[in-house]
Amino acid sequence: MDFYEVINKRRSIRAYKKDPVEDDKLSRILNAARLAPSAANKQPFFLIVVKDEKTKQKLKDAYSQEWFFTAPVIICACALPDKAWKRNDGKTYVDVDVTIAMDHLILAASAEGLGTCWIAAFKPEVVREVLNIPDNMEPLILTPLGYPETIPEPTFRKPLDEMVREIT
Ligand SMILES: Cc1cc2nc3c(=O)[nH]c(=O)nc-3n(C[C@H](O)[C@H](O)[C@H](O)COP(=O)(O)O)c2cc1C
């Protein structure tokens, strides 16, 4: 699939088929995250891939939307704040680094015909406990991963002239 086609076709998918995700597809998707750029190449992220049904059930205490659990795979992207590059004024770019890796993963999933949905509205302390995440990692974003049951229409985007200022 052409790169722009991938971007145009990606949607937040909130209904999944039960069909499993093939191992080779999952490997390519995870590798896309691995190849993401990061500030000073510190790569301050870690991915947890959940396929186990019992673990998925326990995550319902962290995020209660039923549709989320229809996907065969759940991925948790974690930040490693201690490993991240910081600017001279102390600003950390760890969230930017994790987000770029996650966007690579999500677009790769789309290119493979798979659906995802960025999820931030979860209880991080529950995710930490259920997935046994150590103190030096912060669970930042979740996504389900699986074949879409339904593909929604595109959502609204501001026109370019509202978000771009050119200085010529
Ligand atoms: C950082 C981030 C956090 C999000 N968190 C949630 C969430 O907690 N629950 C949810 O249903 N969607 C969540 N979304 C999905 C957005 O609602 C969605 O991307 C947006 O409405 C645009 O729709 P689209 O992804 O289909 O283009 C999140 C998206 C981003 C980028």
PDBQT file of the ligand as one rigid body, heavy atoms in Angstrom, charges set to zero:
ROOT
HETATM    1  C1  LIG A 201      -2.936  10.468  22.244  1.00  0.00    +0.000 C 
HETATM    2  C2  LIG A 201      -4.300   9.907  21.885  1.00  0.00    +0.000 A 
HETATM    3  C3  LIG A 201      -5.113   9.409  22.881  1.00  0.00    +0.000 A 
HETATM    4  C4  LIG A 201      -6.368   8.866  22.570  1.00  0.00    +0.000 A 
HETATM    5  N1  LIG A 201      -7.110   8.281  23.560  1.00  0.00    +0.000 NA
HETATM    6  C5  LIG A 201      -8.291   7.688  23.255  1.00  0.00    +0.000 A 
HETATM    7  C6  LIG A 201      -9.047   7.014  24.258  1.00  0.00    +0.000 A 
HETATM    8  O1  LIG A 201      -8.671   6.968  25.425  1.00  0.00    +0.000 OA
HETATM    9  N2  LIG A 201     -10.213   6.424  23.887  1.00  0.00    +0.000 N 
HETATM   10  C7  LIG A 201     -10.661   6.426  22.584  1.00  0.00    +0.000 A 
HETATM   11  O2  LIG A 201     -11.711   5.839  22.310  1.00  0.00    +0.000 OA
HETATM   12  N3  LIG A 201      -9.951   7.058  21.612  1.00  0.00    +0.000 NA
HETATM   13  C8  LIG A 201      -8.785   7.679  21.907  1.00  0.00    +0.000 A 
HETATM   14  N4  LIG A 201      -8.041   8.294  20.921  1.00  0.00    +0.000 N 
HETATM   15  C9  LIG A 201      -8.520   8.255  19.505  1.00  0.00    +0.000 C 
HETATM   16  C10 LIG A 201      -9.031   9.607  19.036  1.00  0.00    +0.000 C 
HETATM   17  O3  LIG A 201     -10.287   9.854  19.582  1.00  0.00    +0.000 OA
HETATM   18  C11 LIG A 201      -9.060   9.599  17.484  1.00  0.00    +0.000 C 
HETATM   19  O4  LIG A 201      -7.748   9.424  17.000  1.00  0.00    +0.000 OA
HETATM   20  C12 LIG A 201      -9.622  10.883  16.901  1.00  0.00    +0.000 C 
HETATM   21  O5  LIG A 201     -10.974  11.060  17.282  1.00  0.00    +0.000 OA
HETATM   22  C13 LIG A 201      -9.562  10.907  15.377  1.00  0.00    +0.000 C 
HETATM   23  O6  LIG A 201     -10.229   9.780  14.813  1.00  0.00    +0.000 OA
HETATM   24  P1  LIG A 201      -9.442   8.758  13.876  1.00  0.00    +0.000 P 
HETATM   25  O7  LIG A 201      -8.298   8.183  14.681  1.00  0.00    +0.000 OA
HETATM   26  O8  LIG A 201     -10.423   7.696  13.480  1.00  0.00    +0.000 OA
HETATM   27  O9  LIG A 201      -8.912   9.525  12.690  1.00  0.00    +0.000 OA
HETATM   28  C14 LIG A 201      -6.814   8.867  21.221  1.00  0.00    +0.000 A 
HETATM   29  C15 LIG A 201      -5.976   9.395  20.222  1.00  0.00    +0.000 A 
HETATM   30  C16 LIG A 201      -4.735   9.888  20.539  1.00  0.00    +0.000 A 
HETATM   31  C17 LIG A 201      -3.840  10.384  19.421  1.00  0.00    +0.000 C 
ENDROOT
TORSDOF 0
